[in-house]
């Protein structure tokens, strides 16, 4: 049974939440407190799966409370709830909030947010990595991104497509943009997975604010060694994203494949921040032995980047399709639904780009055999003009043509 801590200075709001939980027959162990100090006392006295607090409260407000929870209780899922909210409050809450809820709270919305966030704990069992992910404000972004956005926004003829191209080059900014546009504050019925659609919906000024926030985090927390590794990861992620989109061409899944491929290695960014020296050693071992990175990561860290990335994106509230692609991009046969076009493109792009240039292998050997057999990926490879019996360098050359 999930144990939840609700925090709101308005007793009527807490009573409404209590009634909604009972009406929806949600089987949670719930505790209600009316202040930030009361919440910290409750956390000190017992374990909770999630804290759901109001954004605006006298004394210690929501962002201030959640910042303390992040530092002292990193495994507790942090949810912020609010009615009307302005951009300033929203931006203060973003770095310390996993997911958002709109007030008044509806039982189905509460169930979806809490169950989804808390159930992701089963993906990641390594306690040290869980605590690391819980403490991360954002993924590092380069200062160049903010400079490029600022310059572009001063130009009179800048369009959304121009901003989208800049955002797409920065994995950290992509993640936070998608988190915002898919949060419950925007009350959208359908998830947005396209970067350009997300930029259009969120707006240019908020994008610039996100970039600035990410730049500050990078300057404070990323060591020189980690920064170099992260730049390499971002470059490789961009190649995968373009590759995956080119495979689907004019398909309605093309933009979704681009976004998913861009986020595939977000877990590696976390591992690189955790221990840049160990991560560099993992890369060296994988290249020298020609073994998959995720196998070597598992031996070194006790966990691999797909689970770490999926855990992180799930806590941030990104769409399920993207979380699945990140979690299973090496083992797509674990995904049983029939909508596999995007997953197939991402799986192939990842296999091709990650293959070492000096040790080419047959492409078919890099793919999930069960997935290939079940979904007809061989047919897709033919349509994409990729020979599965050819080496990965040949595959790259064909797609590049």
Wavefront OBJ file of the C-alpha trace (Angstrom):
o trace
v 0.000 0.000 0.000
v 1.363 3.388 -1.052
v 1.947 5.800 1.837
v 1.259 9.404 0.823
v 1.824 12.704 2.632
v -0.495 15.571 1.635
v 0.477 19.131 2.589
v -1.866 22.133 2.278
v -2.553 25.070 4.571
v -6.211 25.075 3.436
v -8.207 22.578 5.574
v -11.038 22.592 3.015
v -8.617 21.503 0.276
v -7.349 18.629 2.435
v -10.905 17.554 3.206
v -11.758 17.605 -0.511
v -8.774 15.353 -1.193
v -9.840 12.989 1.589
v -13.366 12.742 0.124
v -12.034 12.180 -3.394
v -9.746 9.371 -2.219
v -12.663 7.680 -0.447
v -15.041 8.232 -3.372
v -12.561 6.792 -5.878
v -11.795 3.925 -3.471
v -8.069 4.551 -3.670
v -6.263 2.203 -1.320
v -3.546 4.508 -0.009
v -2.223 5.037 3.486
v -2.561 8.834 3.726
v -1.350 11.456 6.182
v -2.530 15.103 6.057
v -0.572 18.073 7.454
v -1.115 21.825 7.099
v 2.431 23.204 6.887
v 5.922 22.591 5.564
v 7.307 22.145 9.072
v 4.578 19.624 9.799
v 5.525 17.731 6.644
v 9.204 17.554 7.619
v 8.238 16.263 11.064
v 6.067 13.567 9.487
v 8.863 12.533 7.138
v 11.290 12.296 10.032
v 8.870 10.078 11.909
v 8.093 7.540 9.179
v 8.624 6.402 5.586
v 6.526 7.730 2.689
v 6.353 6.829 -0.994
v 5.294 10.302 -2.153
v 4.648 13.822 -0.894
v 1.940 15.908 -2.572
v 2.105 19.544 -1.495
v 0.432 22.804 -2.445
v 2.513 25.215 -4.471
v 1.609 28.315 -2.447
v 1.673 28.144 1.343
v 2.577 30.738 4.005
v 6.009 30.376 5.569
v 7.590 27.439 3.790
v 5.974 27.171 0.344
v 5.852 24.153 -1.949
v 9.155 24.653 -3.810
v 10.985 25.341 -0.528
v 9.552 22.222 1.093
v 10.243 19.977 -1.895
v 13.834 21.220 -2.075
v 14.385 20.013 1.498
v 12.656 16.714 0.712
v 14.901 16.223 -2.305
v 18.022 16.703 -0.223
v 16.983 14.701 2.849
v 14.599 12.078 1.400
v 15.611 11.598 -2.263
v 13.590 8.388 -2.716
v 10.277 10.107 -1.928
v 8.374 11.036 -5.096
v 7.726 14.795 -5.134
v 4.394 16.060 -6.513
v 3.264 19.678 -6.581
v -0.421 20.667 -6.773
v -1.937 24.033 -7.588
v -4.901 25.797 -9.134
v -3.963 28.993 -10.936
v -0.211 29.423 -11.281
v 2.037 31.968 -12.956
v 5.283 31.258 -14.791
v 7.450 32.470 -11.891
v 5.955 30.005 -9.410
v 6.015 27.229 -11.974
v 9.692 27.783 -12.773
v 10.590 27.746 -9.055
v 8.829 24.415 -8.634
v 10.230 22.746 -11.757
v 13.731 21.814 -10.489
v 12.428 20.050 -7.370
v 9.178 18.503 -8.666
v 8.735 15.094 -10.263
v 5.130 15.562 -11.347
v 2.315 18.110 -11.138
v -1.379 17.906 -10.247
v -4.072 20.497 -10.894
v -6.518 21.474 -8.151
v -9.180 20.497 -7.368
v -7.729 16.990 -7.191
v -9.656 14.316 -9.111
v -9.342 10.687 -8.022
v -8.410 9.311 -11.438
v -5.719 11.946 -11.960
v -4.277 11.282 -8.500
v -4.255 7.534 -9.137
v -2.503 7.936 -12.483
v 0.204 10.250 -11.172
v 0.940 8.445 -7.918
v 0.681 4.871 -9.171
v 2.784 5.550 -12.228
v 5.500 7.408 -10.358
v 5.726 5.038 -7.426
v 5.517 1.846 -9.486
v 8.683 2.877 -11.293
v 10.584 2.111 -8.110
v 10.375 -1.550 -9.133
v 12.429 -0.810 -12.267
v 15.419 0.316 -10.283
v 16.524 -1.690 -7.250
v 19.999 -0.234 -6.759
v 19.707 1.996 -3.687
v 22.712 4.199 -4.491
v 21.488 5.025 -7.996
v 17.966 5.683 -6.727
v 19.316 8.233 -4.288
v 21.450 9.834 -6.981
v 18.507 10.181 -9.371
v 16.399 11.609 -6.570
v 18.917 14.381 -5.952
v 19.313 15.433 -9.585
v 17.702 18.782 -10.401
v 18.087 18.391 -14.135
v 20.438 16.883 -16.639
v 23.381 19.098 -17.550
v 22.953 21.438 -20.472
v 25.680 23.433 -22.174
v 25.940 27.198 -21.780
v 26.041 27.413 -25.584
v 22.407 26.334 -25.714
v 21.248 29.322 -23.707
v 23.397 31.667 -25.769
v 22.004 30.252 -29.012
v 18.422 30.574 -27.766
v 18.925 34.134 -26.558
v 20.452 35.190 -29.856
v 17.749 33.473 -31.910
v 14.949 35.092 -29.918
v 16.289 38.571 -30.630
v 15.972 37.997 -34.371
v 12.690 39.305 -35.872
v 12.303 36.391 -38.298
v 12.871 33.545 -35.821
v 10.236 30.808 -36.046
v 9.318 27.891 -33.838
v 11.210 25.555 -36.140
v 14.417 27.537 -35.481
v 13.971 27.252 -31.716
v 13.126 23.546 -32.031
v 16.394 22.872 -33.845
v 18.367 24.501 -31.020
v 16.411 22.645 -28.328
v 16.830 19.320 -30.154
v 20.600 19.584 -29.838
v 20.405 19.530 -26.037
v 19.115 16.380 -24.338
v 18.589 18.102 -20.987
v 16.448 20.822 -22.494
v 14.428 18.285 -24.515
v 13.582 16.356 -21.361
v 12.458 19.399 -19.375
v 10.444 20.791 -22.310
v 8.560 17.522 -22.684
v 8.049 17.343 -18.918
v 6.393 20.739 -18.875
v 4.124 20.273 -21.871
v 2.930 16.873 -20.620
v 2.265 18.018 -17.037
v -1.323 18.130 -15.821
v -1.190 21.926 -15.523
v -1.728 22.170 -19.283
v -4.722 19.803 -19.109
v -3.952 18.126 -22.437
v -5.851 14.997 -23.420
v -3.066 13.603 -25.608
v 0.637 13.342 -24.824
v 3.063 15.469 -26.836
v 6.216 13.672 -27.981
v 7.359 16.003 -30.776
v 9.932 18.632 -29.803
v 8.527 21.200 -32.237
v 4.978 20.709 -30.980
v 6.217 20.999 -27.404
v 8.129 24.213 -28.114
v 5.067 25.675 -29.818
v 2.862 24.833 -26.851
v 5.216 25.897 -24.068
v 6.434 29.138 -25.617
v 9.862 30.586 -26.337
v 10.375 32.506 -23.097
v 9.796 29.463 -20.914
v 12.192 27.492 -23.108
v 14.869 30.132 -22.511
v 14.247 30.038 -18.757
v 14.607 26.261 -18.750
v 17.888 26.526 -20.619
v 19.238 29.047 -18.121
v 18.266 26.813 -15.189
v 19.982 23.831 -16.783
v 23.104 25.864 -17.517
v 23.434 26.885 -13.861
v 23.121 23.258 -12.771
v 25.829 22.244 -15.217
v 28.201 24.939 -13.996
v 27.758 23.935 -10.362
v 27.652 20.162 -10.484
v 29.428 18.720 -13.516
v 33.148 18.052 -13.158
v 35.404 18.653 -16.198
v 35.661 14.895 -16.800
v 31.880 14.475 -16.589
v 31.321 17.447 -18.896
v 33.497 15.875 -21.591
v 31.657 12.569 -21.305
v 28.283 14.287 -21.431
v 29.208 16.229 -24.561
v 30.156 12.945 -26.230
v 26.878 11.378 -25.106
v 24.846 14.261 -26.478
v 26.632 14.116 -29.839
v 25.958 10.399 -30.114
v 22.323 10.855 -29.064
v 21.799 13.417 -31.811
v 23.143 10.963 -34.398
v 20.738 8.289 -33.157
v 17.824 10.718 -33.262
v 18.467 11.793 -36.851
v 19.051 8.170 -37.842
v 15.768 6.964 -36.304
v 13.760 9.766 -37.896
v 15.311 9.114 -41.311
v 14.258 5.458 -41.083
v 10.601 6.402 -40.660
v 10.804 9.333 -43.101
v 7.277 10.746 -43.578
v 5.599 8.416 -41.081
v 3.521 9.983 -38.312
v 5.928 8.269 -35.898
v 9.027 10.017 -37.301
v 9.126 12.894 -34.786
v 8.328 10.540 -31.928
v 11.225 8.289 -32.980
v 13.520 11.326 -33.076
v 12.587 12.292 -29.528
v 12.832 8.751 -28.168
v 16.243 8.174 -29.728
v 17.465 11.491 -28.361
v 16.605 10.317 -24.832
v 17.846 6.716 -25.058
v 21.102 7.349 -23.250
v 19.843 9.787 -20.631
v 20.667 7.103 -18.046
v 24.282 7.175 -19.150
v 24.373 10.879 -18.335
v 23.302 10.009 -14.791
v 25.982 7.312 -14.504
v 28.588 9.716 -15.875
v 27.630 12.281 -13.237
v 27.656 9.598 -10.557
v 31.221 8.523 -11.306
v 32.933 9.908 -14.424
v 36.058 7.831 -13.812
v 34.134 4.572 -13.520
v 31.976 5.457 -16.521
v 35.062 6.163 -18.623
v 36.392 2.746 -17.589
v 33.089 1.166 -18.643
v 33.395 2.757 -22.085
v 36.950 1.509 -22.460
v 36.076 -2.062 -21.438
v 33.064 -2.138 -23.758
v 35.140 -0.975 -26.711
v 38.090 -3.264 -26.045
v 35.939 -6.372 -25.532
v 33.233 -5.428 -28.052
v 30.577 -6.079 -25.402
v 27.331 -4.093 -25.090
v 27.665 -1.046 -22.849
v 24.651 -1.984 -20.737
v 26.222 -5.337 -19.812
v 29.446 -3.711 -18.637
v 27.493 -0.981 -16.797
v 25.578 -3.656 -14.914
v 28.835 -5.174 -13.689
v 30.362 -1.826 -12.705
v 27.368 0.028 -11.235
v 24.986 -2.803 -10.417
v 22.471 -1.259 -12.817
v 22.464 -0.271 -16.512
v 21.522 2.963 -18.254
v 18.139 1.820 -19.715
v 16.628 1.289 -16.253
v 18.182 4.469 -14.880
v 16.905 6.524 -17.806
v 13.413 5.041 -17.663
v 13.215 5.632 -13.912
v 14.254 9.253 -14.318
v 11.911 10.021 -17.231
v 9.049 8.266 -15.483
v 9.465 10.356 -12.363
v 9.510 13.468 -14.526
v 6.159 12.518 -16.047
v 7.118 11.924 -19.674
v 4.766 9.886 -21.918
v 4.743 6.117 -21.504
v 5.799 5.451 -25.115
v 9.035 7.348 -24.554
v 9.679 5.637 -21.224
v 9.189 2.230 -22.842
v 11.580 3.078 -25.657
v 14.263 4.130 -23.174
v 13.705 1.163 -20.851
v 13.702 -1.491 -23.570
v 15.773 -0.111 -26.430
v 18.230 -3.005 -26.003
v 15.530 -5.602 -25.268
v 12.424 -4.492 -27.223
v 10.961 -8.008 -27.195
v 9.835 -7.275 -23.614
v 7.282 -4.816 -25.033
v 4.235 -6.841 -26.064
v 1.932 -4.323 -27.764
v 1.569 -4.218 -31.543
v 2.682 -0.612 -32.129
v 6.329 -1.341 -32.868
v 7.297 0.936 -35.767
v 8.848 3.603 -33.566
v 10.479 1.062 -31.249
v 11.958 -0.805 -34.223
v 13.462 2.382 -35.673
v 14.933 3.361 -32.310
v 16.308 -0.135 -31.706
v 18.014 -0.246 -35.116
v 19.385 3.315 -34.847
v 20.836 2.558 -31.423
v 22.463 -0.664 -32.632
v 24.053 1.008 -35.642
v 25.353 4.175 -33.990
v 26.753 2.399 -30.938
v 28.706 -0.114 -32.995
v 32.420 0.653 -33.002
v 33.823 1.730 -36.338
v 36.971 -0.371 -35.992
v 35.099 -3.576 -35.080
v 32.117 -3.783 -37.444
v 29.648 -6.623 -36.870
v 26.669 -8.017 -38.704
v 23.713 -5.774 -37.942
v 21.469 -8.751 -37.189
v 23.820 -9.775 -34.374
v 23.282 -6.403 -32.692
v 19.487 -6.697 -32.662
v 17.064 -8.407 -30.289
v 16.459 -11.725 -32.071
v 13.077 -12.349 -30.424
v 11.880 -8.874 -31.375
v 13.057 -9.328 -34.967
v 11.217 -12.641 -35.214
v 7.984 -11.369 -33.646
v 7.594 -7.996 -35.319
v 8.946 -8.447 -38.811
v 11.802 -6.010 -38.396
v 13.480 -7.785 -41.314
v 10.738 -6.391 -43.542
v 11.361 -2.917 -42.123
v 15.072 -3.254 -42.815
v 14.267 -4.070 -46.439
v 11.991 -1.039 -46.678
v 14.737 1.088 -45.148
v 17.256 -0.341 -47.644
v 19.400 -1.823 -44.878
v 20.882 -5.288 -45.340
v 20.728 -7.114 -41.966
v 23.529 -9.417 -43.130
v 25.744 -6.432 -43.892
v 27.943 -4.740 -41.339
v 26.883 -1.714 -39.347
v 29.100 0.648 -41.294
v 27.262 -0.326 -44.473
v 23.966 0.348 -42.694
v 25.123 3.831 -41.694
v 26.254 4.587 -45.210
v 22.934 3.510 -46.722
v 20.876 5.650 -44.385
v 23.185 8.600 -44.921
v 22.622 8.452 -48.690
l 1 2 3 4 5 6 7 8 9 10 11 12 13 14 15 16 17 18 19 20 21 22 23 24 25 26 27 28 29 30 31 32 33 34 35 36 37 38 39 40 41 42 43 44 45 46 47 48 49 50 51 52 53 54 55 56 57 58 59 60 61 62 63 64 65 66 67 68 69 70 71 72 73 74 75 76 77 78 79 80 81 82 83 84 85 86 87 88 89 90 91 92 93 94 95 96 97 98 99 100 101 102 103 104 105 106 107 108 109 110 111 112 113 114 115 116 117 118 119 120 121 122 123 124 125 126 127 128 129 130 131 132 133 134 135 136 137 138 139 140 141 142 143 144 145 146 147 148 149 150 151 152 153 154 155 156 157 158 159 160 161 162 163 164 165 166 167 168 169 170 171 172 173 174 175 176 177 178 179 180 181 182 183 184 185 186 187 188 189 190 191 192 193 194 195 196 197 198 199 200 201 202 203 204 205 206 207 208 209 210 211 212 213 214 215 216 217 218 219 220 221 222 223 224 225 226 227 228 229 230 231 232 233 234 235 236 237 238 239 240 241 242 243 244 245 246 247 248 249 250 251 252 253 254 255 256 257 258 259 260 261 262 263 264 265 266 267 268 269 270 271 272 273 274 275 276 277 278 279 280 281 282 283 284 285 286 287 288 289 290 291 292 293 294 295 296 297 298 299 300 301 302 303 304 305 306 307 308 309 310 311 312 313 314 315 316 317 318 319 320 321 322 323 324 325 326 327 328 329 330 331 332 333 334 335 336 337 338 339 340 341 342 343 344 345 346 347 348 349 350 351 352 353 354 355 356 357 358 359 360 361 362 363 364 365 366 367 368 369 370 371 372 373 374 375 376 377 378 379 380 381 382 383 384 385 386 387 388 389 390 391 392 393 394 395 396 397 398 399 400 401
